[in-house]
Amino acid sequence: MNKETIKEFLKPDWRKLIITFLLLLIPHPYFTIYPPGGNLIHLSTFEQIFLLPSIVPSSTCVLFFGILLLTVIVCYLFSCFVVFVYNKFKTKK
């Protein structure tokens, strides 16, 4: 892959942003809350942003936001891959 292909792969457009947004709405299994005496709860990324900082101790917030940032990056890279593959198959037909 040359520089132009990589730039096009990572360049944001409306399709990539929509796919990223939809992926962030999906609950992730590695962000689970185990309330005392209740059922376990899976949280979506948006719920993590607003709910978890209020219930996690401040010493773990750095780790939490690091994992959250990594989640957003992975979702965006996956959406870039999906759009890239779609464009490649669309042009071959």
C-alpha positions in Angstrom: 0.0 0.0 0.0 1.3 3.4 -0.9 0.8 6.7 1.0 -2.2 7.8 -1.0 -4.0 4.5 -0.3 -3.3 4.8 3.4 -4.5 8.4 3.4 -7.7 7.4 1.6 -8.2 4.4 4.0 -8.0 6.6 7.1 -9.7 9.8 5.7 -13.0 10.4 7.5 -16.2 10.5 5.5 -19.8 10.2 6.4 -20.0 6.4 5.9 -17.1 5.7 8.2 -18.4 8.0 10.9 -21.9 6.4 10.8 -20.4 2.9 11.0 -18.2 4.0 13.9 -21.2 5.5 15.7 -23.2 2.4 15.3 -20.4 0.2 16.5 -20.0 2.4 19.6 -23.7 1.8 20.4 -23.1 -2.0 20.7 -22.5 -3.2 24.3 -19.0 -4.5 24.7 -18.5 -7.7 26.8 -15.3 -6.4 28.4 -17.2 -3.5 30.0 -19.6 -5.3 32.3 -20.9 -4.2 35.7 -21.7 -6.8 38.4 -24.1 -5.0 40.7 -24.5 -6.7 44.2 -27.4 -9.1 44.1 -28.3 -8.2 40.5 -27.8 -9.4 37.0 -24.7 -8.4 35.1 -25.0 -5.4 32.8 -23.2 -4.9 29.5 -22.7 -1.2 28.7 -22.4 0.4 25.3 -19.5 2.9 24.8 -21.8 5.9 25.2 -23.1 4.6 28.5 -19.5 4.0 29.6 -18.7 7.7 28.9 -21.5 9.0 31.1 -22.2 6.3 33.7 -18.9 4.6 34.6 -16.8 7.7 35.7 -19.4 8.3 38.4 -19.1 4.8 39.9 -15.4 3.9 39.3 -12.7 5.1 41.7 -10.6 8.0 40.4 -7.5 5.8 40.5 -8.9 3.5 37.8 -10.3 6.4 35.6 -7.0 6.6 33.7 -7.2 3.0 32.7 -10.9 3.3 31.9 -10.4 6.3 29.6 -7.4 4.5 28.0 -9.5 1.5 27.2 -12.4 3.8 26.0 -10.0 5.6 23.6 -8.7 2.3 22.3 -12.3 1.1 21.8 -13.1 4.2 19.7 -9.9 3.8 17.6 -10.6 0.1 16.9 -14.2 0.9 15.9 -13.0 3.6 13.6 -10.3 1.4 12.0 -12.9 -1.4 11.5 -15.3 1.0 9.8 -12.4 2.2 7.6 -11.8 -1.4 6.6 -15.5 -2.1 5.9 -15.8 1.0 3.6 -12.4 0.2 1.9 -13.6 -3.4 1.1 -17.0 -2.1 0.0 -15.3 0.4 -2.4 -13.0 -2.3 -3.8 -15.8 -4.7 -4.6 -18.0 -1.9 -5.9 -15.4 -0.9 -8.4 -14.6 -4.4 -9.6 -18.2 -5.0 -10.8 
